[in-house]
Amino acid sequence: MKTKIGAIVCLAAIIISNTSGCGSCPAVCGFPPPTGCTMVFVSYHFPLPGEVPGGRQAQVNSSGCIIPDHVPPTFACGNANNIIVDKIITSPAPNCFNSFDAWNAQDPNMFHDTGEDDGLGDGGWTATAGYDSYGLMLYGPPYGYYAPGNYTAGWNLMISSGFMGSAYFDNTQEVELDVIDVITSQELGYSIITANQWQNMFDYEAFTVPFTITDPNHPIQFRCIWMGQANITVEGCGVAVHEY
């Protein structure tokens, strides 16, 4: 009988508070979600006498939400109105990379010489065959400094209609991806992406370029150069340092 009553109380708590389990508090959302190899944590406290700033911490899930703990001394659930965020902390994900930076294509630190907003509201940038000019569809950030080591840069790219003078998924060169030393203009790594390297049309797929940093005083940039043959959309790019 006790088990049955406990189950009823638990179910009632789920319905009333819209939580994922008995005793859990409702999610508080709106935080930056984790990206790639980076975990995100929120350091927070409640507006209570003697409450220490930063005394509590919760991990942000993939939807940008945290589940706060209960507010003492009543142990009611915390919510967006009584949680004071002290700072947002990032940490490398285990068994992945020990550093990760990422930018979407319309990040203010990224630039374009050709193409336009993809119009989907996802931060993507599109170059259209027969309309846009050959050139840099994405490059930046303006000053990227990294310690000596081995890295991998990655771009999320989609190919769609608009091939000019070529069949679908042949070996036509569509984009060049490279990492350059801004001081010397030396390519630290590059890759030419042809149409047949995509598995599908209208899907974002990741393409990577490994590179090595030897001089930490030279800024680098990540570039996506459009060849003008097909409609290409770049969602963004990122860089990760390899663990040793």
Contacts in CASP RR format, 6 or more apart in sequence:
PFRMAT RR
TARGET T0000
AUTHOR 0000-0000-0000
METHOD contacts of the structure
MODEL  1
MKTKIGAIVCLAAIIISNTSGCGSCPAVCGFPPPTGCTMVFVSYHFPLPG
EVPGGRQAQVNSSGCIIPDHVPPTFACGNANNIIVDKIITSPAPNCFNSF
DAWNAQDPNMFHDTGEDDGLGDGGWTATAGYDSYGLMLYGPPYGYYAPGN
YTAGWNLMISSGFMGSAYFDNTQEVELDVIDVITSQELGYSIITANQWQN
MFDYEAFTVPFTITDPNHPIQFRCIWMGQANITVEGCGVAVHEY
9 22 0 8 1.000
10 21 0 8 1.000
10 22 0 8 1.000
10 23 0 8 1.000
11 22 0 8 1.000
13 19 0 8 1.000
13 21 0 8 1.000
13 22 0 8 1.000
13 23 0 8 1.000
14 20 0 8 1.000
14 21 0 8 1.000
14 22 0 8 1.000
17 24 0 8 1.000
17 25 0 8 1.000
17 26 0 8 1.000
17 77 0 8 1.000
18 26 0 8 1.000
19 25 0 8 1.000
19 26 0 8 1.000
19 27 0 8 1.000
19 67 0 8 1.000
20 67 0 8 1.000
24 67 0 8 1.000
25 67 0 8 1.000
25 68 0 8 1.000
25 69 0 8 1.000
25 70 0 8 1.000
25 77 0 8 1.000
25 78 0 8 1.000
25 79 0 8 1.000
26 67 0 8 1.000
26 77 0 8 1.000
26 79 0 8 1.000
27 63 0 8 1.000
27 65 0 8 1.000
27 66 0 8 1.000
27 67 0 8 1.000
28 65 0 8 1.000
28 66 0 8 1.000
28 67 0 8 1.000
28 68 0 8 1.000
28 78 0 8 1.000
28 79 0 8 1.000
28 80 0 8 1.000
28 83 0 8 1.000
29 63 0 8 1.000
29 64 0 8 1.000
29 65 0 8 1.000
29 66 0 8 1.000
30 64 0 8 1.000
30 65 0 8 1.000
31 40 0 8 1.000
31 42 0 8 1.000
31 60 0 8 1.000
31 64 0 8 1.000
31 65 0 8 1.000
31 66 0 8 1.000
31 88 0 8 1.000
32 40 0 8 1.000
32 60 0 8 1.000
32 64 0 8 1.000
32 88 0 8 1.000
33 40 0 8 1.000
33 60 0 8 1.000
33 61 0 8 1.000
33 62 0 8 1.000
33 63 0 8 1.000
33 64 0 8 1.000
34 40 0 8 1.000
34 60 0 8 1.000
34 61 0 8 1.000
34 62 0 8 1.000
34 93 0 8 1.000
35 100 0 8 1.000
35 102 0 8 1.000
36 93 0 8 1.000
36 96 0 8 1.000
36 100 0 8 1.000
36 102 0 8 1.000
37 92 0 8 1.000
37 93 0 8 1.000
37 96 0 8 1.000
37 97 0 8 1.000
37 100 0 8 1.000
37 240 0 8 1.000
38 90 0 8 1.000
38 91 0 8 1.000
38 92 0 8 1.000
38 93 0 8 1.000
38 100 0 8 1.000
39 59 0 8 1.000
39 60 0 8 1.000
39 90 0 8 1.000
39 91 0 8 1.000
39 92 0 8 1.000
39 93 0 8 1.000
40 59 0 8 1.000
40 60 0 8 1.000
40 64 0 8 1.000
40 88 0 8 1.000
40 89 0 8 1.000
40 90 0 8 1.000
40 91 0 8 1.000
41 57 0 8 1.000
41 58 0 8 1.000
41 59 0 8 1.000
41 60 0 8 1.000
41 88 0 8 1.000
41 89 0 8 1.000
41 90 0 8 1.000
41 91 0 8 1.000
42 57 0 8 1.000
42 58 0 8 1.000
42 59 0 8 1.000
42 60 0 8 1.000
42 66 0 8 1.000
42 85 0 8 1.000
42 88 0 8 1.000
42 89 0 8 1.000
43 54 0 8 1.000
43 55 0 8 1.000
43 56 0 8 1.000
43 57 0 8 1.000
43 85 0 8 1.000
43 86 0 8 1.000
43 87 0 8 1.000
43 88 0 8 1.000
43 89 0 8 1.000
44 54 0 8 1.000
44 55 0 8 1.000
44 56 0 8 1.000
44 57 0 8 1.000
44 58 0 8 1.000
44 68 0 8 1.000
44 83 0 8 1.000
44 84 0 8 1.000
44 85 0 8 1.000
44 86 0 8 1.000
45 51 0 8 1.000
45 52 0 8 1.000
45 53 0 8 1.000
45 54 0 8 1.000
45 55 0 8 1.000
45 56 0 8 1.000
45 83 0 8 1.000
45 84 0 8 1.000
45 86 0 8 1.000
46 56 0 8 1.000
46 71 0 8 1.000
46 78 0 8 1.000
46 82 0 8 1.000
46 83 0 8 1.000
46 84 0 8 1.000
47 82 0 8 1.000
47 84 0 8 1.000
48 71 0 8 1.000
48 72 0 8 1.000
53 84 0 8 1.000
53 86 0 8 1.000
54 86 0 8 1.000
54 87 0 8 1.000
55 86 0 8 1.000
56 68 0 8 1.000
56 69 0 8 1.000
57 89 0 8 1.000
58 66 0 8 1.000
58 67 0 8 1.000
58 68 0 8 1.000
58 69 0 8 1.000
59 66 0 8 1.000
60 66 0 8 1.000
60 88 0 8 1.000
68 77 0 8 1.000
68 78 0 8 1.000
68 79 0 8 1.000
68 83 0 8 1.000
69 78 0 8 1.000
70 76 0 8 1.000
70 77 0 8 1.000
70 78 0 8 1.000
71 77 0 8 1.000
71 78 0 8 1.000
71 82 0 8 1.000
92 98 0 8 1.000
92 99 0 8 1.000
92 100 0 8 1.000
96 240 0 8 1.000
96 243 0 8 1.000
97 240 0 8 1.000
97 241 0 8 1.000
97 242 0 8 1.000
97 243 0 8 1.000
98 241 0 8 1.000
98 243 0 8 1.000
99 240 0 8 1.000
99 241 0 8 1.000
100 238 0 8 1.000
100 239 0 8 1.000
100 240 0 8 1.000
100 241 0 8 1.000
101 238 0 8 1.000
101 239 0 8 1.000
101 240 0 8 1.000
102 236 0 8 1.000
102 237 0 8 1.000
102 238 0 8 1.000
102 239 0 8 1.000
103 109 0 8 1.000
103 110 0 8 1.000
103 140 0 8 1.000
103 141 0 8 1.000
103 236 0 8 1.000
103 237 0 8 1.000
103 238 0 8 1.000
104 110 0 8 1.000
104 122 0 8 1.000
104 123 0 8 1.000
104 124 0 8 1.000
104 235 0 8 1.000
104 236 0 8 1.000
105 112 0 8 1.000
105 123 0 8 1.000
105 124 0 8 1.000
105 125 0 8 1.000
105 138 0 8 1.000
105 234 0 8 1.000
105 235 0 8 1.000
105 236 0 8 1.000
105 237 0 8 1.000
106 117 0 8 1.000
106 123 0 8 1.000
106 124 0 8 1.000
106 125 0 8 1.000
107 141 0 8 1.000
107 236 0 8 1.000
109 140 0 8 1.000
109 141 0 8 1.000
109 142 0 8 1.000
110 138 0 8 1.000
110 139 0 8 1.000
110 140 0 8 1.000
110 141 0 8 1.000
110 236 0 8 1.000
110 237 0 8 1.000
111 136 0 8 1.000
111 138 0 8 1.000
111 139 0 8 1.000
111 140 0 8 1.000
111 142 0 8 1.000
112 125 0 8 1.000
112 136 0 8 1.000
112 137 0 8 1.000
112 138 0 8 1.000
112 139 0 8 1.000
113 135 0 8 1.000
113 136 0 8 1.000
113 137 0 8 1.000
113 139 0 8 1.000
114 127 0 8 1.000
114 132 0 8 1.000
114 133 0 8 1.000
114 134 0 8 1.000
114 135 0 8 1.000
114 136 0 8 1.000
114 137 0 8 1.000
114 226 0 8 1.000
115 125 0 8 1.000
115 126 0 8 1.000
115 127 0 8 1.000
115 128 0 8 1.000
115 132 0 8 1.000
115 137 0 8 1.000
115 226 0 8 1.000
116 125 0 8 1.000
116 126 0 8 1.000
116 128 0 8 1.000
116 132 0 8 1.000
117 123 0 8 1.000
117 124 0 8 1.000
117 125 0 8 1.000
117 126 0 8 1.000
118 124 0 8 1.000
118 125 0 8 1.000
118 126 0 8 1.000
118 233 0 8 1.000
119 126 0 8 1.000
122 235 0 8 1.000
123 235 0 8 1.000
123 236 0 8 1.000
124 233 0 8 1.000
124 234 0 8 1.000
124 235 0 8 1.000
124 236 0 8 1.000
125 137 0 8 1.000
125 138 0 8 1.000
125 233 0 8 1.000
125 234 0 8 1.000
125 236 0 8 1.000
126 231 0 8 1.000
126 232 0 8 1.000
126 233 0 8 1.000
127 137 0 8 1.000
127 226 0 8 1.000
127 228 0 8 1.000
127 231 0 8 1.000
127 232 0 8 1.000
127 233 0 8 1.000
128 162 0 8 1.000
128 231 0 8 1.000
129 162 0 8 1.000
129 163 0 8 1.000
129 164 0 8 1.000
129 228 0 8 1.000
129 229 0 8 1.000
129 230 0 8 1.000
129 231 0 8 1.000
130 162 0 8 1.000
130 164 0 8 1.000
130 228 0 8 1.000
132 226 0 8 1.000
132 228 0 8 1.000
133 228 0 8 1.000
134 226 0 8 1.000
134 227 0 8 1.000
134 228 0 8 1.000
135 225 0 8 1.000
135 226 0 8 1.000
135 228 0 8 1.000
136 223 0 8 1.000
136 224 0 8 1.000
136 225 0 8 1.000
136 226 0 8 1.000
137 175 0 8 1.000
137 224 0 8 1.000
137 225 0 8 1.000
137 226 0 8 1.000
137 232 0 8 1.000
137 234 0 8 1.000
138 155 0 8 1.000
138 222 0 8 1.000
138 223 0 8 1.000
138 224 0 8 1.000
138 234 0 8 1.000
138 236 0 8 1.000
138 237 0 8 1.000
139 221 0 8 1.000
139 222 0 8 1.000
139 223 0 8 1.000
139 224 0 8 1.000
140 221 0 8 1.000
140 222 0 8 1.000
140 223 0 8 1.000
141 221 0 8 1.000
141 222 0 8 1.000
142 219 0 8 1.000
142 221 0 8 1.000
143 182 0 8 1.000
143 219 0 8 1.000
144 219 0 8 1.000
144 220 0 8 1.000
144 221 0 8 1.000
145 216 0 8 1.000
145 217 0 8 1.000
145 218 0 8 1.000
145 219 0 8 1.000
145 220 0 8 1.000
146 213 0 8 1.000
146 216 0 8 1.000
146 220 0 8 1.000
146 239 0 8 1.000
146 241 0 8 1.000
147 213 0 8 1.000
147 216 0 8 1.000
147 241 0 8 1.000
148 213 0 8 1.000
148 214 0 8 1.000
148 215 0 8 1.000
148 216 0 8 1.000
149 212 0 8 1.000
149 213 0 8 1.000
149 214 0 8 1.000
149 241 0 8 1.000
149 242 0 8 1.000
150 210 0 8 1.000
150 211 0 8 1.000
150 212 0 8 1.000
150 241 0 8 1.000
150 242 0 8 1.000
151 210 0 8 1.000
151 211 0 8 1.000
151 212 0 8 1.000
151 213 0 8 1.000
151 239 0 8 1.000
151 240 0 8 1.000
151 241 0 8 1.000
151 242 0 8 1.000
152 208 0 8 1.000
152 209 0 8 1.000
152 210 0 8 1.000
152 211 0 8 1.000
152 239 0 8 1.000
152 240 0 8 1.000
152 242 0 8 1.000
153 177 0 8 1.000
153 179 0 8 1.000
153 208 0 8 1.000
153 209 0 8 1.000
153 210 0 8 1.000
153 211 0 8 1.000
153 222 0 8 1.000
153 237 0 8 1.000
153 238 0 8 1.000
153 239 0 8 1.000
154 177 0 8 1.000
154 206 0 8 1.000
154 207 0 8 1.000
154 208 0 8 1.000
154 209 0 8 1.000
154 222 0 8 1.000
154 237 0 8 1.000
154 238 0 8 1.000
154 239 0 8 1.000
155 177 0 8 1.000
155 206 0 8 1.000
155 207 0 8 1.000
155 208 0 8 1.000
155 222 0 8 1.000
155 224 0 8 1.000
155 234 0 8 1.000
155 236 0 8 1.000
155 237 0 8 1.000
155 238 0 8 1.000
156 204 0 8 1.000
156 205 0 8 1.000
156 206 0 8 1.000
156 234 0 8 1.000
156 235 0 8 1.000
156 236 0 8 1.000
156 237 0 8 1.000
157 175 0 8 1.000
157 193 0 8 1.000
157 198 0 8 1.000
157 204 0 8 1.000
157 205 0 8 1.000
157 206 0 8 1.000
157 207 0 8 1.000
157 224 0 8 1.000
157 232 0 8 1.000
157 233 0 8 1.000
157 234 0 8 1.000
157 235 0 8 1.000
158 201 0 8 1.000
158 202 0 8 1.000
158 203 0 8 1.000
158 204 0 8 1.000
158 205 0 8 1.000
158 232 0 8 1.000
158 233 0 8 1.000
158 234 0 8 1.000
158 235 0 8 1.000
159 174 0 8 1.000
159 195 0 8 1.000
159 198 0 8 1.000
159 201 0 8 1.000
159 230 0 8 1.000
159 231 0 8 1.000
159 232 0 8 1.000
160 201 0 8 1.000
160 202 0 8 1.000
160 230 0 8 1.000
160 231 0 8 1.000
160 232 0 8 1.000
160 233 0 8 1.000
161 201 0 8 1.000
161 230 0 8 1.000
161 231 0 8 1.000
162 230 0 8 1.000
162 231 0 8 1.000
163 172 0 8 1.000
163 195 0 8 1.000
163 229 0 8 1.000
163 230 0 8 1.000
164 228 0 8 1.000
164 229 0 8 1.000
164 230 0 8 1.000
165 172 0 8 1.000
165 229 0 8 1.000
166 172 0 8 1.000
166 195 0 8 1.000
166 229 0 8 1.000
166 230 0 8 1.000
168 195 0 8 1.000
168 201 0 8 1.000
169 195 0 8 1.000
169 196 0 8 1.000
169 198 0 8 1.000
170 194 0 8 1.000
170 195 0 8 1.000
170 196 0 8 1.000
171 194 0 8 1.000
171 195 0 8 1.000
171 196 0 8 1.000
172 194 0 8 1.000
172 195 0 8 1.000
172 227 0 8 1.000
172 229 0 8 1.000
172 230 0 8 1.000
173 192 0 8 1.000
173 193 0 8 1.000
173 194 0 8 1.000
173 227 0 8 1.000
173 229 0 8 1.000
174 193 0 8 1.000
174 194 0 8 1.000
174 195 0 8 1.000
174 226 0 8 1.000
174 227 0 8 1.000
174 228 0 8 1.000
174 229 0 8 1.000
174 230 0 8 1.000
174 232 0 8 1.000
175 192 0 8 1.000
175 193 0 8 1.000
175 224 0 8 1.000
175 225 0 8 1.000
175 226 0 8 1.000
175 227 0 8 1.000
175 232 0 8 1.000
176 190 0 8 1.000
176 191 0 8 1.000
176 192 0 8 1.000
176 193 0 8 1.000
176 223 0 8 1.000
176 224 0 8 1.000
176 225 0 8 1.000
176 227 0 8 1.000
177 190 0 8 1.000
177 191 0 8 1.000
177 193 0 8 1.000
177 207 0 8 1.000
177 209 0 8 1.000
177 222 0 8 1.000
177 223 0 8 1.000
177 224 0 8 1.000
177 225 0 8 1.000
178 187 0 8 1.000
178 188 0 8 1.000
178 189 0 8 1.000
178 190 0 8 1.000
178 191 0 8 1.000
178 209 0 8 1.000
178 222 0 8 1.000
178 223 0 8 1.000
178 225 0 8 1.000
179 187 0 8 1.000
179 188 0 8 1.000
179 189 0 8 1.000
179 190 0 8 1.000
179 209 0 8 1.000
179 211 0 8 1.000
179 220 0 8 1.000
179 221 0 8 1.000
179 222 0 8 1.000
179 223 0 8 1.000
180 186 0 8 1.000
180 187 0 8 1.000
180 188 0 8 1.000
180 220 0 8 1.000
180 221 0 8 1.000
180 223 0 8 1.000
181 188 0 8 1.000
181 215 0 8 1.000
181 218 0 8 1.000
181 219 0 8 1.000
181 220 0 8 1.000
182 218 0 8 1.000
182 219 0 8 1.000
182 220 0 8 1.000
182 221 0 8 1.000
183 218 0 8 1.000
183 219 0 8 1.000
184 218 0 8 1.000
188 211 0 8 1.000
188 212 0 8 1.000
188 213 0 8 1.000
188 220 0 8 1.000
189 209 0 8 1.000
189 210 0 8 1.000
189 211 0 8 1.000
190 209 0 8 1.000
191 207 0 8 1.000
191 208 0 8 1.000
191 209 0 8 1.000
193 207 0 8 1.000
195 229 0 8 1.000
195 230 0 8 1.000
197 207 0 8 1.000
198 205 0 8 1.000
199 205 0 8 1.000
204 233 0 8 1.000
204 235 0 8 1.000
213 220 0 8 1.000
222 237 0 8 1.000
222 238 0 8 1.000
222 239 0 8 1.000
224 234 0 8 1.000
224 237 0 8 1.000
226 232 0 8 1.000
END
